[in-house]
């Protein structure tokens, strides 16, 4: 994957936006599981995915996950980072692949819906492995939480982030493309 400077700067900016979104906009959805918090950190990642493709989205996911693990979500450490990389990675690969193949409104909707399902399905084995083995939660407890809490939480979180991404993507993409065009125009004028 060849990446130009403008693309790297845009992805870095989206990563930088993702962190305050996670820090300032986070709240539990289910009172029974206050440790499962909604956050908007995946919205800039999905925007980057739609702009530059699923591989760039996956790269952005890894960068954001590592930074989150070292700062905002330090309590979950490497386990949270790996789970976020896998879950959001599944989301961006599904959404980005479909949108790249069908770059239309319908393609975006189909991609986001596929991403929601991919993330939700990925979180089932991730919780059964990481929460049980590395966090010491009994398997029976995790199994008992899958249907009433974990699956609905991931559907809701990924669904909300998909709706927000769909609502803002075209406007953000237009602004970013205009900025890139303006930078190129200024560079050409100065040359």
Secondary structure, DSSP 8 states (H G I E B T S, - for coil): ----HHHHHHHHHHHHHHHHHHHHSEEES-GGGTTSEEE-HHHHHHHHHHHH-HHHHHHHHHHHHHHHHHTTTTTTHHHHHHHHHHHHHHHHHHHHHHHHHS-SHHHHHHHHHHHHHHHHHHHHHHIIIIIHHTT---HHHHHHHIIIIIHHHHHHHHHHHHHHHHHHHHHHHHHHHHHHHHHHHHHHHH-
